[in-house]
Amino acid sequence: MLHIEDDSDIAKVIAVVAHEKFSMEMTTVLKEARKELYADRYDLVLLDLTCRMGKARSCCRI
């Protein structure tokens, strides 16, 4: 699972809840998220569409 989130509190909560079920990668930077999406295949991507990092929806096109 790749989690793209700019709020560290939300990221921590999701990590605690999901760590038993998923192998997780987390990033707060859209540029890094794009690199991860190109480099690896994920079964699940959790994307904060309202993140302050920029145009989060651009990651949906990858």
Secondary structure, DSSP 8 states (H G I E B T S, - for coil): -EEE-S-HHHHHHHHHHHTTT---EEES-HHHHHHHHHHS--S-EEE-TT-TTS-GGGGGG-
